[in-house]
Amino acid sequence: MINKDLSSIPKKPGVYLFMDKNGKIIYIGKSINLFSRVNSYFNGKSKLSFAKKQMVKQIVDIKTIIVNNETESLILETTLIKKHLPKYNILMKDGKNHIYIKITKEEIPRIIKTRTKNKSGLYFGPYISTNYVNNILKIVKKNFGYRSCNLNFTLNKNNNLEIRNLGNFKIPCIDYYIKRCSGPCLLKEANINEYKKSIEKIKNIFKGNLKETQENLIKKMEFYAKNLEFEKAGNIKKELEAIQILATKQIVSGSIKGNYDIINFCEKFDNFYIGLIEIRNSKIIGYYSYEVQNNLKESKENIIISFIEGKLSLYLSENGSSIPIFILPNIIKKDGISFNNIKIETPSIGNKLDLLKLCYKNIYEFAMKKHLASLSTKRYTKQNMKNLLHILGYNRINKEITFECNDISHLSGTHTVASRSIIINGKSDTSKYKKFRIKNLKEGKIDDFDSMREIITRRIKEIKKNGIIPDLIIIDGGKGQLSSVYEIIKKSGISVQVVSIAKREEELFVPNNPNPFILKKDSLELKLIQKIRDEAHRFAITFNRDSRNKSMKKNILESLPGIGPKTRKKILSIFGSIEGLEKASSDDLEKNLSNNVIKILENHGLINN
C-alpha cells in the first residue's frame, strides 16, 4: 500500500523513484510534470500492462527529485538507473566486447591490446573483435616493427636510458634479426631513434592519418629510387602496401559524411539485444552490443527509445560533445522520441541500410555467443534425454543415450560442408563430432535438401556397417526437410528415430505426424535440443570458413608466376601450409627451395627472408 500523499507531488520537471516494502528502489522514471506522471500509475486512467500492474502492487513509497528542465531530468535519470539498477527499468548490460590498442607512455613504448582504459597510455578503438585487432597488429609489426618484450626501460640520473629488469633475457631477441623491431634494447642512439620513428608512424596510422603517411612515404620512396638506393625504396614500398591493407580494413562508407549512431536490435532466444555502431568523421570507431533486462515487457519501440535517451543523456552531460544523427530500423516511429533537437533517419535503401544490416550481424553474433554460454552452464542429464524421447513417442535404444544433429553451411553455394554434433547422456562429446564435404552438389548451387539427403545417406551406410544406431537424429529444418530425409531412412529399412526443429524453435516435428510437439520455452528438454543444434551450426560454420581460407591460400600459390605445380606440391609437402611457410626459418627455406623460388615468395610477401 502506497504511503505517500500523491497530491503533494510537485508539478515540476524531475525524477521519481518507486520503492518496495524493503526500501529498495524498483523503478526510476523522469517527467516534465512529476505530478501527472506519478499519478498516472494509480488513477486508473492509463492502460497499464500486466507487468506494470504487478510493479505498482509492490510500491510502498515514492521519492521525487526536482530539476530545472527536461535535459537535466534525462541526465539524472540515466545516472540513477546505472547506480541502482532497478528491477523494472530497461537495463542495458554492456557486452564488454570492445577492445582497444594501447601505446604505452614508457620511455620505449609498447603496443598492446587491452579492454580497460586508464591514463597510462594512448588508446585507439574500440575495435570490433580480438581477431580484427590481432590482424592489424600483425600487419603493423611486420612492416613497421615494435617490441614484444616486457623490458623496463628507464632513465638514470645521467638521463641515459637503461634496462632495469634484464636478468637472463638475451638481447637482441629474434624480433631484431627478422626485422620486427629495431632493437632499442641495444641502447644505441640510432636504434632508439629508429624505434621512436616507427612508433610515430604507427600512431599516425591508428589516428587515421593514412593519406598523409602515404604521401610522405611516396616522397621518400621516389627520393631513394632516384638515388639508386633500391633496397631502401623497396622497404618503403612494403610499408605503403601495408598501409593500403590497413586502409581497406577501416570500414568507411564513402557516401556517409559526418557523425552517426547506427542502432539496431535482435530478438533471439527469448531475449532482446541492442547493437550500436559509432561513426565519427565518416569512420566506424566502435561496435557495442547490449543485452536488455526488460522485466516490464516493454515494446521494442520503447526499449529503443529508452536506449536513445540514455545516449542523449551521455552526450548532453559531456561538455562540447555534439549529438550524432541516429540511424534506426524503419519499424521505429520517429515521433516516439520527445527531444526535438536530434535528427533521426530510417533508411530503406543504400549504404545506411547496409550499416544497419552490419549492426544486426554483430548483435546476432553477440546473442549467439551469450546463448551458447548460457546453454553450456546448464546441466543436462540423461533424464532430460529420456524425457524428450518420451515426449516425441520414441523409445530409448542404447544404454548410453545418444543424440546427434546434422547441419549444412555454405557461402552462396560455394564450399558447401556439413557437420555432426553429438550429445551422450546429456554431455557434448566433441571427440565424436564430424565434418563432411558435400560431394554431389555442383559448386555454386544452393540446395540444402540435397545436401542433407547426402549426409543422411552416408550416415545410413555407417549404421549398416557398424550396426550402431543413435537414439535420435535431429534435423535443423521444418517439415519439408524432415520429409526429404525420412524418405531415405524408410527406403534403407533401418528403424532410425528422427526429429526436425522448426524456425519456431519450440516446435518439433516427427515423421507421419502433421502436428508439431511444442515444448515450453524454459524447459531443459528444449534447451538441450537447441544446444546440440547450435553446436552443429557452429561446427559447420567454422569448417566452412576454414575450407574457404584453405582454398584461398591454395589459390595464392597457384597464381604466382614462376611457381609451377611441382614446386607448389613441394612447398605444401615440406611446410604444410602458407602459415608454415611464413613461419619457416631462413635455413629451412634455403635448404629446401631454390634462390629463385625464395625470391618469388619474398617479392609476394609470403616470406620474410
LUMZA-533543 format. One record per residue (C-alpha): x, y, z; chain; residue in one letter. Coordinates in steps of 0.5 Angstrom, whole numbers. Each point is the difference from the previous one (the first is absolute). Example, Ala and Ser with C-alpha at 12.3 -4.5 7.8 and 13.67 -1.06 7.14 Angstrom:
// LUMZA-533543
east,north,up,kette,rest
25,-9,16,A,a
2,7,-2,A,s
//
This chain:
// LUMZA-533543
east,north,up,kette,rest
0,0,0,A,m
3,7,-2,A,i
1,4,6,A,n
2,7,-4,A,k
-6,5,-1,A,d
0,0,-7,A,l
-3,7,0,A,s
7,3,3,A,s
4,-2,-6,A,i
2,7,-4,A,p
-2,1,-7,A,k
7,2,-2,A,k
6,-4,-4,A,p
4,-5,3,A,g
1,-8,2,A,v
-5,-4,4,A,y
3,-7,4,A,l
-5,-5,2,A,f
2,-4,6,A,m
-3,-7,3,A,d
-1,-2,7,A,k
7,-1,1,A,n
2,7,-2,A,g
3,-3,-7,A,k
0,4,-6,A,i
-4,-4,-5,A,i
-1,5,-5,A,y
2,7,-2,A,i
-3,5,-5,A,g
0,7,-3,A,k
-5,5,-2,A,s
-1,8,-1,A,i
-6,-1,4,A,n
1,-5,6,A,l
-7,1,3,A,f
-3,-2,-7,A,s
5,-6,-1,A,r
0,-3,7,A,v
-8,1,1,A,n
-1,-4,-7,A,s
2,-6,3,A,y
-5,0,6,A,f
-6,4,-3,A,n
-3,-6,-5,A,g
0,5,-6,A,k
6,-3,-3,A,s
0,-7,-3,A,k
6,-4,4,A,l
3,-6,-3,A,s
-1,-6,5,A,f
8,0,2,A,a
-1,8,2,A,k
-6,-2,4,A,k
4,-5,3,A,q
5,5,2,A,m
-5,5,2,A,v
-2,-5,5,A,k
7,0,3,A,q
0,8,1,A,i
0,2,7,A,v
4,6,0,A,d
2,6,-5,A,i
5,5,-1,A,k
1,6,-4,A,t
6,4,-2,A,i
-2,7,-4,A,i
5,2,-5,A,v
0,6,-5,A,n
-2,-3,-6,A,n
-1,-6,-4,A,e
7,-1,-2,A,t
2,0,7,A,e
-5,-5,1,A,s
2,-4,-5,A,l
8,0,2,A,i
-2,-1,8,A,l
-5,-6,-2,A,e
6,-3,-4,A,t
5,1,5,A,t
-5,-3,6,A,l
-2,-6,-4,A,i
7,-2,-1,A,k
2,1,7,A,k
-6,-4,3,A,h
-2,-5,-6,A,l
-8,0,2,A,p
-3,-7,-1,A,k
-6,3,-5,A,y
5,5,-4,A,n
2,-2,-7,A,i
7,-1,1,A,l
6,-1,-5,A,m
5,-5,2,A,k
6,2,-4,A,d
3,-6,-4,A,g
7,3,2,A,k
2,-3,-7,A,n
4,6,-2,A,h
8,0,0,A,i
5,6,0,A,y
7,0,-3,A,i
4,4,5,A,k
7,3,-1,A,i
3,1,7,A,t
4,6,3,A,k
6,-4,1,A,e
7,3,-2,A,e
0,-5,-5,A,i
-8,-1,-2,A,p
-3,-7,0,A,r
-6,-1,-5,A,i
-5,-5,4,A,i
-8,-2,-1,A,k
-4,2,6,A,t
-7,0,3,A,r
1,5,5,A,t
2,8,0,A,k
4,4,4,A,n
5,6,0,A,k
6,-5,-1,A,s
0,1,-8,A,g
-3,2,-7,A,l
-6,-4,-2,A,y
-3,-2,-6,A,f
-7,-3,-2,A,g
-4,-3,3,A,p
0,-6,-6,A,y
-5,-5,-2,A,i
4,-6,3,A,s
6,-3,2,A,t
2,-3,-7,A,n
-1,6,-3,A,y
5,3,5,A,v
5,-5,-1,A,n
0,0,-8,A,n
1,8,1,A,i
6,-1,5,A,l
3,-6,-4,A,k
0,5,-7,A,i
3,6,4,A,v
5,-5,4,A,k
2,-3,-7,A,k
1,7,-3,A,n
2,5,5,A,f
2,-4,6,A,g
-1,1,7,A,y
3,-4,6,A,r
-4,-6,3,A,s
4,-1,7,A,c
-1,3,7,A,n
7,3,1,A,l
-1,6,5,A,n
4,6,-4,A,f
1,6,5,A,t
5,6,0,A,l
5,0,5,A,n
3,6,4,A,k
4,2,-6,A,n
-6,0,-4,A,n
2,-6,-4,A,n
-4,-6,-2,A,l
1,-7,4,A,e
-4,-6,1,A,i
-2,-2,7,A,r
-2,-7,-1,A,n
4,-3,-5,A,l
2,-6,4,A,g
2,-6,-4,A,n
-4,3,-6,A,f
5,0,-6,A,k
0,6,-5,A,i
-2,1,-5,A,p
-5,-5,-1,A,c
-3,-4,-6,A,i
-4,6,-2,A,d
6,4,-1,A,y
3,-5,-5,A,y
-6,-1,-4,A,i
-1,8,0,A,k
-7,0,4,A,r
4,5,5,A,c
6,5,-1,A,s
3,-2,7,A,g
-1,5,5,A,p
3,-5,5,A,c
7,1,-3,A,l
0,7,3,A,l
3,3,-6,A,k
-3,7,-2,A,e
-1,-2,-8,A,a
-4,-6,2,A,n
-4,4,5,A,i
-2,6,-4,A,n
-2,-5,-6,A,e
-5,-4,5,A,y
-3,7,2,A,k
-1,2,-7,A,k
-3,-7,-1,A,s
-5,2,6,A,i
-2,7,-3,A,e
-1,-4,-7,A,k
-5,-5,4,A,i
-3,6,4,A,k
-2,4,-7,A,n
-3,-7,-3,A,i
-4,-1,6,A,f
-2,7,0,A,k
-3,-1,-7,A,g
5,5,-3,A,n
2,-5,-5,A,l
0,5,-6,A,k
5,4,3,A,e
4,-6,2,A,t
-1,-3,-7,A,q
2,7,-3,A,e
7,0,4,A,n
2,-7,-2,A,l
-1,1,-7,A,i
4,6,0,A,k
6,-4,4,A,k
-1,-6,-5,A,m
1,5,-6,A,e
6,3,3,A,f
3,-7,1,A,y
-1,-2,-6,A,a
3,6,-4,A,k
6,-1,4,A,n
0,-8,-2,A,l
-1,-2,7,A,e
-5,-5,-2,A,f
0,-4,7,A,e
-2,6,4,A,k
-5,1,-6,A,a
-3,-7,1,A,g
0,0,7,A,n
-5,7,0,A,i
-4,-4,-6,A,k
-1,-5,5,A,k
-3,5,5,A,e
-4,3,-5,A,l
-3,-7,-1,A,e
-1,-1,7,A,a
-4,7,1,A,i
-4,-2,-6,A,q
-2,-6,3,A,i
-2,4,7,A,l
-4,5,-4,A,a
-4,-6,-3,A,t
-1,-2,7,A,k
-3,6,2,A,q
-8,0,-1,A,i
-1,6,-3,A,v
-7,2,-4,A,s
2,5,-6,A,g
-6,3,0,A,s
-2,1,7,A,i
4,6,3,A,k
-1,2,7,A,g
-2,-3,7,A,n
-5,-5,0,A,y
-2,-5,6,A,d
-3,-7,-4,A,i
-4,-3,4,A,i
-4,-7,-1,A,n
-3,-6,4,A,f
0,-7,0,A,c
-6,-4,4,A,e
3,-7,1,A,k
0,-6,5,A,f
-6,4,4,A,d
5,6,1,A,n
1,7,-3,A,f
6,2,-2,A,y
2,7,-3,A,i
6,2,-4,A,g
4,6,-1,A,l
5,3,-6,A,i
3,6,2,A,e
2,4,-7,A,i
4,6,1,A,r
3,4,-5,A,n
-2,-5,-5,A,s
4,-5,3,A,k
-3,-6,4,A,i
3,1,7,A,i
-3,-5,4,A,g
-5,-6,1,A,y
-4,-1,6,A,y
-5,-6,2,A,s
-5,0,6,A,y
-5,-5,3,A,e
-6,3,2,A,v
-3,-1,7,A,q
-8,1,-1,A,n
-4,-2,6,A,n
-6,4,-2,A,l
0,-3,-7,A,k
0,7,-4,A,e
-1,0,-7,A,s
7,0,-5,A,k
-2,7,-1,A,e
0,2,7,A,n
7,-3,1,A,i
3,3,-6,A,i
-3,7,2,A,i
3,-1,7,A,s
7,-2,-3,A,f
0,6,-4,A,i
-2,4,6,A,e
6,-3,4,A,g
5,2,-6,A,k
-3,7,0,A,l
1,1,8,A,s
7,-2,-1,A,l
1,5,-6,A,y
-3,5,4,A,l
4,-1,6,A,s
6,1,-4,A,e
2,7,-1,A,n
2,1,-7,A,g
-3,-7,-2,A,s
-4,1,-7,A,s
-6,-4,-1,A,i
0,-5,-6,A,p
-5,-2,-5,A,i
-4,-6,3,A,f
-1,-6,-6,A,i
-5,-4,2,A,l
-4,-6,-3,A,p
-6,2,-3,A,n
-5,-3,5,A,i
2,5,5,A,i
-5,6,0,A,k
4,7,0,A,k
-6,3,4,A,d
1,-4,6,A,g
6,4,2,A,i
-1,6,4,A,s
6,4,-2,A,f
0,5,-6,A,n
7,2,0,A,n
2,-7,-3,A,i
0,-3,-7,A,k
-3,-7,-2,A,i
1,-4,-6,A,e
-4,-6,-2,A,t
3,-2,-7,A,p
-3,-6,-4,A,s
6,0,-6,A,i
7,2,0,A,g
7,0,4,A,n
-4,2,6,A,k
-4,-6,0,A,l
6,-4,-1,A,d
3,2,6,A,l
-7,-2,4,A,l
1,-7,-3,A,k
7,0,2,A,l
-2,3,7,A,c
-5,-6,0,A,y
5,-5,-2,A,k
4,2,6,A,n
-5,0,5,A,i
-3,-7,-3,A,y
8,-3,2,A,e
-1,3,7,A,f
-6,-3,1,A,a
2,-7,-3,A,m
6,0,5,A,k
-4,2,6,A,k
-5,-5,-2,A,h
6,-6,0,A,l
3,3,6,A,a
-7,-1,4,A,s
-1,-7,-3,A,l
7,-2,2,A,s
-1,2,7,A,t
-7,-4,0,A,k
1,-8,3,A,r
-4,-4,-5,A,y
-1,-7,3,A,t
-1,-7,-3,A,k
-7,1,3,A,q
-1,6,-5,A,n
1,-4,-6,A,m
-5,-5,3,A,k
-5,5,1,A,n
1,2,-8,A,l
-1,-7,-3,A,l
-6,-1,4,A,h
-3,7,-2,A,i
1,-2,-7,A,l
-2,-7,1,A,g
6,-3,-1,A,y
4,-6,4,A,n
7,0,3,A,r
4,-4,-5,A,i
7,0,4,A,n
3,-1,7,A,k
4,7,-1,A,e
-6,4,-3,A,i
3,4,-7,A,t
-3,6,-4,A,f
3,2,-6,A,e
-1,6,-4,A,c
2,2,-7,A,n
1,7,-3,A,d
1,3,-7,A,i
5,6,-1,A,s
2,4,-7,A,h
1,6,-3,A,l
-4,2,-5,A,s
0,-7,-3,A,g
8,-1,1,A,t
4,-4,5,A,h
-6,-4,2,A,t
1,-4,6,A,v
-4,-4,6,A,a
1,-1,7,A,s
-2,-5,5,A,r
0,1,8,A,s
-1,-5,5,A,i
-3,0,7,A,i
1,-6,4,A,i
-4,-1,7,A,n
-1,8,0,A,g
7,2,-2,A,k
3,2,-6,A,s
5,-5,-3,A,d
5,5,-4,A,t
4,-6,-2,A,s
-5,-3,-4,A,k
-2,6,-4,A,y
1,-1,-7,A,k
0,5,-6,A,k
-1,-2,-7,A,f
1,3,-7,A,r
-6,0,-5,A,i
2,-4,-6,A,k
-7,-1,-4,A,n
-1,7,-1,A,l
2,5,-5,A,k
5,6,2,A,e
-5,6,0,A,g
-6,-4,1,A,k
-4,1,6,A,i
-4,-6,3,A,d
-1,-1,7,A,d
-5,-6,-1,A,f
5,-4,-5,A,d
6,2,5,A,s
-4,-3,6,A,m
-2,-6,-4,A,r
7,-2,-2,A,e
2,1,7,A,i
-5,-5,3,A,i
1,-5,-6,A,t
7,0,2,A,r
-2,-1,8,A,r
-4,-6,-2,A,i
6,-3,-3,A,k
3,1,6,A,e
-5,-3,4,A,i
-1,-6,-5,A,k
8,-1,1,A,k
1,0,8,A,n
-7,-1,2,A,g
-1,6,5,A,i
-6,4,0,A,i
-1,6,3,A,p
-6,1,5,A,d
-2,7,-4,A,l
3,3,-6,A,i
-2,8,0,A,i
-1,4,-7,A,i
0,7,0,A,d
-6,2,-4,A,g
-7,0,-1,A,g
-5,-6,-2,A,k
3,0,-8,A,g
7,-1,3,A,q
-3,-6,4,A,l
-4,-3,-5,A,s
6,0,-5,A,s
5,-3,5,A,v
-6,-5,2,A,y
-1,-3,-7,A,e
8,-2,0,A,i
-1,-3,7,A,i
-6,-4,-2,A,k
3,-3,-6,A,k
6,-2,4,A,s
-4,-5,4,A,g
3,2,6,A,i
-4,3,6,A,s
3,7,2,A,v
-4,5,4,A,q
1,7,-3,A,v
-3,7,2,A,v
1,6,-3,A,s
0,7,4,A,i
-4,6,-4,A,a
1,7,0,A,k
-4,1,5,A,r
5,-3,5,A,e
-5,-3,5,A,e
-4,-4,-6,A,e
3,-7,-1,A,l
-3,-5,-6,A,f
1,-7,-1,A,v
-2,-5,-6,A,p
-7,-1,-1,A,n
-3,5,4,A,n
-2,7,-2,A,p
-1,3,6,A,n
6,3,4,A,p
3,-2,7,A,f
0,7,4,A,i
5,0,5,A,l
0,5,6,A,k
5,6,-2,A,k
3,-1,7,A,d
0,-8,0,A,s
7,-3,0,A,l
-2,-5,-5,A,e
-1,6,-5,A,l
7,3,2,A,k
3,-7,-1,A,l
-2,-1,-7,A,i
2,8,-1,A,q
7,-2,3,A,k
1,-5,-5,A,i
-3,3,-6,A,r
4,7,2,A,d
7,-5,1,A,e
-1,-3,-7,A,a
-2,7,-3,A,h
7,3,3,A,r
4,-6,-2,A,f
-3,0,-7,A,a
2,8,-1,A,i
7,-1,3,A,t
1,-6,-5,A,f
-3,5,-6,A,n
5,5,2,A,r
6,-4,0,A,d
-2,-3,-6,A,s
0,7,-4,A,r
6,2,4,A,n
4,-6,-3,A,k
-3,1,-7,A,s
2,7,0,A,m
7,-2,3,A,k
1,-5,-5,A,k
-2,5,-6,A,n
5,5,2,A,i
6,-5,-1,A,l
-4,-2,-7,A,e
0,7,-2,A,s
8,1,1,A,l
4,1,-7,A,p
6,-5,1,A,g
-3,-5,4,A,i
-3,-6,-3,A,g
-4,-6,2,A,p
6,-4,2,A,k
3,6,4,A,t
-7,1,3,A,r
0,-7,2,A,k
7,0,3,A,k
-2,6,4,A,i
-6,-2,3,A,l
3,-7,2,A,s
6,3,4,A,i
-3,6,3,A,f
-7,-3,1,A,g
-4,7,-2,A,s
1,7,-1,A,i
0,1,7,A,e
6,-5,1,A,g
4,3,-6,A,l
-1,7,3,A,e
3,-3,7,A,k
6,-3,-3,A,a
7,2,1,A,s
5,2,-5,A,s
4,-6,1,A,d
-6,-4,-1,A,d
-2,4,-7,A,l
7,0,-2,A,e
1,-8,1,A,k
-7,-2,-4,A,n
-1,6,-5,A,l
4,3,-6,A,s
2,7,1,A,n
-4,2,-6,A,n
-7,-3,4,A,v
2,3,6,A,i
1,7,-3,A,k
-7,-1,-4,A,i
-3,-2,7,A,l
3,6,3,A,e
-2,5,-5,A,n
-7,-2,1,A,h
0,1,8,A,g
0,-8,1,A,l
6,0,4,A,i
5,5,3,A,n
7,-3,-1,A,n
//
